[in-house]
Amino acid sequence: MALVLHTGAGNKNAFKALIAAEYSGVKVELTKNFEMGVSNKTPEFLKMNPLGKVPVLETPDGPVFESNAIARYVARLKDDNPLLGSSRIEQAHVEQWVDFAATEVDPGVAWYLYPRLGYIPYAHTTEETAIASLKRSLGALNTHLASNTYLVGHSVTLADIVLTCNLYHGIARILTKSFTSDFPHVERYFWTMVNQPNFKKVIGEVKQAESVPPVQKKAAPPKEPKAKVVKKEAPKEAPKPKVVEAPAEEEAPKPKPKNPLDLLPPSKMVLDDWKRLYSNTKTNFREVAIKGFWDMYDPEGYSLWFCDYKYNDENTVSFVTLNKVGGFLQRMDLVRKYAFGKMLVIGSEPPFKLKGLWLFRGQEVPKFVMDEVYDMELYEWTKVDISDEAQKERVSAMIEDQEPFEGEALLDAKCFK
């Protein structure tokens, strides 16, 4: 009996086993005329997977379901298959990255994409959490791939197959270039993988999503007709019931709790105006942008903070240090509406120093940022005293990316806006 894969067309989970089969020289046949919602509900299919989910692999020894298990089974049909790792530690690392793809990348993509496609209810807060989680995972992956062509060793393994298929689902449907450009090593890796002959044979040409799918609007429920009072049906002795309409506010959904920063008194500083001025000033930066910042700055509505990394002695590798900053800025996305920041990587030789300047709405570092962004506790935070001209000049120098900064060269400067 040949191996038969039961699945619908274009299923990224089925791609895993099919690509593994191409690398392993294993023949896997696809069921013909498989129709989701019909074929997977038959008694014969439910005997193979009681949940009715795809893919399912039919083997001479019985069925296998769950896509990663199927891919492993196919790979193990070839003795000493390098897809599974060439040593015990490589085998462990292959399993490690397969789990990473399943528990970190796949859920992030799913919780971002599926509500927008209408598969599950959409909630803005859920989407924000999904995006933050996905960016954190891709940041970790980006750091690893900065010095590795493949996830494990020096050739394609099952880990690359599983991760690429999970990324494919996101990049083809919702992760636009503006999203993935923050993770250049992940981008390079993904396009390298999907253009490998064995990947391309299964997946075909891959195009990146050009836009984020709009949220599917629910159709408005039909209005119930008002009940008509039919006199002949009402008992004469019974008093006419009084129809009491529920107040509109009882029917409306509860409003989303406001961010505490939105409850602060209005500020004369318009943060978007400053960000626009910063971005559009290409010449005479000190005279135009820096002067404009101090003209706009509202010390009652906003506060300035210096941050200094506590563990600079660990910053011995330049690209790792740069990725550390990049990941921090990605995780700060939840405060973009209320903040502006500059992060400097200082020094021409290791260990490199990390120093930053942040503008926050309100007089304190926002509590929800301290709670949600674990990087915050890795820095010492000092409130700027703008009555001190030396501190005020340091703010200007950091916004300007002044070099040398405090007598040292700048390795890099990143802006959060």
C-alpha positions as CSV (number, residue, x, y, z in Angstrom):
1,M,0.0,0.0,0.0
2,A,1.3,3.4,-1.0
3,L,1.4,6.4,1.5
4,V,-1.8,8.4,0.9
5,L,-2.1,12.0,2.2
6,H,-5.7,13.2,2.8
7,T,-5.8,17.0,2.6
8,G,-7.3,19.9,0.7
9,A,-5.5,21.9,-1.8
10,G,-2.9,24.5,-0.7
11,N,-2.7,23.3,2.9
12,K,0.5,24.5,4.4
13,N,0.5,21.7,7.0
14,A,0.3,19.2,4.2
15,F,3.3,20.9,2.5
16,K,5.5,19.8,5.4
17,A,5.2,16.1,4.6
18,L,5.3,16.6,0.9
19,I,8.6,18.6,1.0
20,A,10.1,16.0,3.5
21,A,9.1,13.3,1.0
22,E,10.9,15.2,-1.9
23,Y,14.1,15.4,0.2
24,S,13.8,11.7,1.4
25,G,12.9,10.1,-1.9
26,V,9.6,8.8,-0.5
27,K,6.5,8.6,-2.7
28,V,3.4,10.2,-1.2
29,E,0.1,10.2,-3.1
30,L,-2.6,12.8,-2.6
31,T,-6.2,11.8,-2.4
32,K,-8.2,12.9,-5.4
33,N,-11.2,15.2,-5.3
34,F,-10.8,15.9,-1.5
35,E,-13.4,18.4,-0.4
36,M,-13.1,20.1,3.0
37,G,-16.2,19.9,5.0
38,V,-17.4,16.8,3.1
39,S,-14.5,14.3,2.7
40,N,-13.2,14.9,6.2
41,K,-16.7,14.3,7.7
42,T,-17.2,10.8,6.3
43,P,-17.2,7.8,8.7
44,E,-14.1,6.4,6.9
45,F,-12.1,9.6,7.6
46,L,-13.3,10.0,11.2
47,K,-11.9,6.5,11.9
48,M,-8.5,7.9,10.9
49,N,-8.9,11.1,12.8
50,P,-11.9,11.5,15.1
51,L,-11.5,15.3,15.1
52,G,-12.0,15.4,11.3
53,K,-8.9,17.6,10.9
54,V,-6.4,17.4,8.0
55,P,-3.9,16.3,7.0
56,V,-4.0,12.6,7.7
57,L,-1.5,10.2,6.3
58,E,-2.7,6.7,5.5
59,T,0.2,4.1,5.9
60,P,0.4,0.3,5.7
61,D,0.6,0.3,9.5
62,G,-2.3,2.6,10.2
63,P,-3.1,6.3,10.0
64,V,-1.1,9.2,11.3
65,F,-2.5,12.7,12.0
66,E,-0.9,16.0,13.2
67,S,1.2,17.5,10.5
68,N,4.6,17.6,12.3
69,A,4.2,13.9,13.3
70,I,3.4,13.1,9.6
71,A,6.5,14.9,8.4
72,R,8.7,13.1,11.0
73,Y,7.2,9.8,9.9
74,V,8.0,10.5,6.3
75,A,11.6,11.6,7.1
76,R,12.2,8.5,9.2
77,L,11.4,6.2,6.3
78,K,14.9,7.1,5.0
79,D,17.7,5.6,7.1
80,D,20.2,8.1,8.6
81,N,18.2,10.9,7.0
82,P,20.1,14.2,7.4
83,L,16.7,16.0,7.7
84,L,16.6,14.7,11.3
85,G,20.1,15.9,12.2
86,S,23.5,14.2,11.9
87,S,24.3,13.9,15.6
88,R,22.4,13.7,18.9
89,I,22.7,17.4,19.6
90,E,21.6,18.3,16.0
91,Q,18.6,16.0,16.4
92,A,17.7,17.8,19.6
93,H,18.1,21.2,17.9
94,V,15.9,20.0,15.0
95,E,13.2,19.1,17.5
96,Q,13.8,22.4,19.3
97,W,13.1,24.5,16.2
98,V,10.1,22.3,15.2
99,D,8.6,23.1,18.6
100,F,9.5,26.7,18.2
101,A,7.7,26.9,14.9
102,A,4.6,25.2,16.3
103,T,4.4,27.0,19.6
104,E,5.8,30.5,18.8
105,V,5.4,31.3,15.1
106,D,2.2,29.4,14.1
107,P,-0.1,30.7,16.9
108,G,1.1,34.3,16.4
109,V,0.3,34.1,12.7
110,A,-3.0,32.3,13.3
111,W,-4.3,34.8,15.9
112,Y,-3.4,37.7,13.7
113,L,-4.8,36.3,10.5
114,Y,-7.8,34.1,11.3
115,P,-9.9,36.9,13.1
116,R,-9.4,39.1,10.0
117,L,-10.6,36.3,7.7
118,G,-13.7,35.8,9.9
119,Y,-12.8,32.3,11.2
120,I,-12.9,33.4,14.8
121,P,-14.3,36.6,16.4
122,Y,-12.1,39.7,15.9
123,A,-10.9,41.7,18.9
124,H,-8.5,44.6,18.7
125,T,-6.8,43.8,21.9
126,T,-6.3,40.2,20.9
127,E,-4.7,41.3,17.6
128,E,-2.3,43.7,19.4
129,T,-1.2,40.8,21.7
130,A,-0.8,38.5,18.7
131,I,1.3,41.0,16.8
132,A,3.5,41.7,19.8
133,S,4.0,38.0,20.4
134,L,4.8,37.3,16.8
135,K,7.3,40.2,16.6
136,R,9.0,38.9,19.7
137,S,9.3,35.4,18.2
138,L,10.6,36.7,14.9
139,G,13.0,38.9,16.7
140,A,14.5,35.8,18.4
141,L,14.6,34.0,15.1
142,N,16.2,37.0,13.4
143,T,19.0,36.9,15.9
144,H,19.7,33.2,15.3
145,L,19.6,33.6,11.6
146,A,22.0,36.5,11.6
147,S,24.9,34.0,11.9
148,N,23.2,30.9,10.5
149,T,22.0,30.1,7.0
150,Y,19.9,27.2,8.2
151,L,18.3,26.6,11.6
152,V,20.5,23.6,12.3
153,G,23.9,22.7,10.8
154,H,24.8,23.5,7.2
155,S,21.9,22.0,5.2
156,V,18.1,21.8,5.2
157,T,16.5,19.9,8.0
158,L,13.0,19.1,9.0
159,A,13.1,22.2,11.2
160,D,13.6,24.4,8.2
161,I,10.7,22.6,6.4
162,V,8.2,23.1,9.3
163,L,9.2,26.7,10.1
164,T,9.1,27.8,6.4
165,C,5.7,26.3,5.9
166,N,4.4,28.1,9.0
167,L,6.0,31.4,7.8
168,Y,4.6,30.8,4.3
169,H,1.1,30.9,5.7
170,G,1.7,34.4,7.3
171,I,3.9,35.9,4.6
172,A,1.5,34.9,1.8
173,R,-1.6,36.1,3.6
174,I,-1.0,39.0,6.0
175,L,2.7,39.8,6.8
176,T,3.5,42.6,4.4
177,K,6.9,43.9,3.5
178,S,6.5,46.7,6.0
179,F,6.0,44.1,8.7
180,T,8.9,41.7,7.8
181,S,11.4,44.4,6.9
182,D,12.2,44.7,10.6
183,F,13.5,41.1,10.4
184,P,16.0,41.1,7.5
185,H,17.6,37.8,8.3
186,V,14.2,36.1,8.5
187,E,13.4,37.5,5.1
188,R,16.6,36.3,3.6
189,Y,16.1,32.9,5.1
190,F,12.5,32.5,4.0
191,W,13.1,33.5,0.4
192,T,16.1,31.2,0.3
193,M,14.0,28.3,1.5
194,V,11.0,28.7,-0.7
195,N,13.2,28.9,-3.8
196,Q,14.9,25.6,-3.1
197,P,13.8,23.2,-5.8
198,N,12.2,20.7,-3.4
199,F,10.2,23.5,-1.7
200,K,9.2,25.1,-5.0
201,K,8.0,21.8,-6.5
202,V,5.5,21.5,-3.7
203,I,4.6,25.2,-2.8
204,G,5.1,26.8,-6.2
205,E,5.7,30.5,-6.7
206,V,5.3,32.5,-3.5
207,K,4.2,36.1,-3.4
208,Q,4.2,38.3,-0.3
209,A,1.0,39.8,0.9
210,E,0.7,43.4,-0.3
211,S,-1.9,44.5,2.3
212,V,-3.4,43.3,5.5
213,P,-6.8,41.7,5.0
214,P,-9.6,44.0,6.3
215,V,-11.6,42.8,9.2
216,Q,-14.7,41.0,8.1
217,K,-17.7,42.9,9.2
218,K,-20.5,41.0,10.7
219,A,-23.9,41.3,8.9
220,A,-26.3,43.3,11.0
221,P,-28.9,41.0,12.5
222,P,-32.4,41.5,11.0
223,K,-34.6,43.8,13.1
224,E,-37.4,42.0,14.8
225,P,-40.8,43.3,13.8
226,K,-42.7,45.0,16.5
227,A,-45.4,42.9,18.0
228,K,-48.8,43.9,17.0
229,V,-51.6,43.9,19.6
230,V,-54.4,41.8,18.4
231,K,-57.4,42.7,20.5
232,K,-59.5,39.7,19.8
233,E,-56.7,37.4,21.1
234,A,-56.3,39.3,24.4
235,P,-58.5,38.4,27.2
236,K,-60.9,41.2,28.0
237,E,-60.3,41.1,31.7
238,A,-56.5,41.2,31.3
239,P,-54.9,44.7,31.4
240,K,-53.0,45.6,28.3
241,P,-49.3,44.9,28.9
242,K,-47.1,47.9,28.7
243,V,-44.2,47.4,26.3
244,V,-41.0,48.7,27.9
245,E,-38.1,49.0,25.5
246,A,-34.6,48.3,26.8
247,P,-32.5,51.4,26.9
248,A,-29.9,51.5,24.0
249,E,-27.0,51.5,26.4
250,E,-28.0,48.1,27.7
251,E,-27.8,46.7,24.2
252,A,-24.6,48.3,23.2
253,P,-21.3,46.4,23.8
254,K,-19.3,47.6,26.8
255,P,-16.7,50.2,25.7
256,K,-13.1,49.2,25.7
257,P,-11.4,50.5,28.8
258,K,-9.4,53.6,28.0
259,N,-5.6,53.7,28.3
260,P,-4.8,55.7,31.4
261,L,-2.7,58.0,29.3
262,D,-5.8,59.0,27.3
263,L,-7.3,60.2,30.6
264,L,-4.6,62.8,31.2
265,P,-5.3,66.5,30.7
266,P,-4.8,67.6,27.1
267,S,-1.3,68.6,26.1
268,K,-0.3,71.4,23.8
269,M,2.3,69.1,22.3
270,V,1.0,67.1,19.3
271,L,3.3,64.1,19.2
272,D,2.6,63.3,15.5
273,D,3.6,66.8,14.6
274,W,7.0,66.3,16.2
275,K,7.4,62.9,14.6
276,R,6.6,64.4,11.2
277,L,9.1,67.2,11.7
278,Y,11.8,64.7,12.7
279,S,11.2,62.5,9.7
280,N,11.0,65.3,7.2
281,T,14.0,67.4,8.3
282,K,16.9,66.4,6.0
283,T,19.2,69.5,6.4
284,N,20.0,72.0,9.2
285,F,18.8,69.4,11.6
286,R,19.9,71.3,14.7
287,E,18.4,74.6,13.5
288,V,15.1,73.1,12.3
289,A,14.2,69.8,14.1
290,I,15.9,70.3,17.4
291,K,14.7,73.9,17.7
292,G,11.2,72.7,16.7
293,F,11.3,70.0,19.4
294,W,12.0,72.4,22.2
295,D,9.4,74.8,20.8
296,M,6.8,72.0,20.9
297,Y,7.8,70.3,24.1
298,D,5.3,70.4,26.9
299,P,6.9,69.5,30.2
300,E,3.5,69.3,31.9
301,G,2.0,66.8,29.4
302,Y,5.2,64.8,28.6
303,S,8.4,63.7,30.3
304,L,11.9,62.9,29.0
305,W,13.9,59.9,30.2
306,F,17.5,58.7,29.8
307,C,18.0,54.9,29.8
308,D,21.3,53.1,30.3
309,Y,21.7,49.4,29.8
310,K,22.8,47.6,33.0
311,Y,24.9,44.8,31.4
312,N,27.1,46.5,28.8
313,D,29.9,44.1,29.5
314,E,27.8,41.4,27.7
315,N,27.7,43.4,24.5
316,T,30.8,41.9,22.9
317,V,29.4,41.0,19.5
318,S,28.2,43.9,17.3
319,F,25.3,42.2,15.4
320,V,24.0,40.6,18.6
321,T,24.0,44.0,20.3
322,L,22.2,45.6,17.3
323,N,19.6,42.8,17.4
324,K,19.1,43.4,21.1
325,V,18.1,47.0,20.4
326,G,16.0,46.0,17.4
327,G,14.0,43.5,19.5
328,F,13.5,46.1,22.3
329,L,12.1,48.6,19.8
330,Q,9.7,45.9,18.3
331,R,8.4,45.1,21.8
332,M,7.8,48.8,22.4
333,D,5.2,48.9,19.6
334,L,2.4,48.9,22.2
335,V,3.3,52.4,23.3
336,R,3.9,54.0,19.8
337,K,0.9,56.3,20.2
338,Y,2.4,57.8,23.3
339,A,6.1,57.8,22.9
340,F,9.2,58.7,20.8
341,G,12.6,57.2,21.4
342,K,16.2,57.2,20.3
343,M,18.6,54.3,21.1
344,L,22.4,54.7,20.5
345,V,24.9,51.8,20.2
346,I,28.1,53.4,21.3
347,G,31.7,52.4,20.7
348,S,34.0,51.3,17.9
349,E,35.2,48.2,19.8
350,P,33.4,45.8,22.3
351,P,32.0,45.9,24.8
352,F,29.4,48.3,23.2
353,K,27.3,50.6,25.3
354,L,23.6,51.0,24.9
355,K,22.1,54.4,25.9
356,G,18.7,55.8,25.0
357,L,16.4,58.8,25.3
358,W,12.6,58.4,25.5
359,L,9.7,60.9,25.4
360,F,6.6,59.5,27.2
361,R,3.1,60.9,27.7
362,G,2.7,61.8,31.3
363,Q,5.2,62.3,34.1
364,E,6.2,58.7,34.6
365,V,7.4,55.8,32.5
366,P,4.0,54.2,31.6
367,K,3.1,51.4,34.0
368,F,1.7,49.1,31.2
369,V,5.0,49.4,29.4
370,M,7.0,48.4,32.5
371,D,4.6,45.5,33.0
372,E,4.6,44.2,29.4
373,V,8.0,44.9,28.0
374,Y,10.6,42.8,29.8
375,D,13.5,44.8,28.4
376,M,12.6,47.8,30.5
377,E,14.1,46.2,33.7
378,L,17.4,45.7,31.8
379,Y,17.9,49.5,31.8
380,E,18.4,52.2,34.4
381,W,15.8,54.9,33.9
382,T,16.6,58.5,34.9
383,K,14.1,61.4,34.4
384,V,15.6,64.4,32.6
385,D,15.7,67.7,34.4
386,I,15.3,70.2,31.6
387,S,16.3,73.1,33.9
388,D,19.8,71.6,33.7
389,E,21.3,72.9,30.5
390,A,23.8,70.0,30.4
391,Q,21.0,67.5,30.4
392,K,19.0,69.5,27.9
393,E,22.0,69.5,25.5
394,R,22.4,65.8,26.0
395,V,18.8,65.3,24.9
396,S,19.5,67.4,21.8
397,A,22.7,65.5,21.0
398,M,20.8,62.1,21.3
399,I,18.0,63.2,19.0
400,E,20.5,64.5,16.5
401,D,22.7,61.3,16.6
402,Q,25.6,63.6,17.4
403,E,29.0,61.9,16.8
404,P,31.2,61.5,18.6
405,F,28.7,61.1,21.4
406,E,30.3,61.8,24.8
407,G,33.7,61.3,23.2
408,E,32.9,57.9,21.6
409,A,32.0,56.8,18.1
410,L,28.5,55.7,17.3
411,L,28.2,52.1,16.0
412,D,24.5,52.7,15.2
413,A,21.5,54.9,16.2
414,K,17.9,53.7,16.0
415,C,14.7,55.8,16.2
416,F,11.3,54.7,17.6
417,K,8.6,56.9,16.2
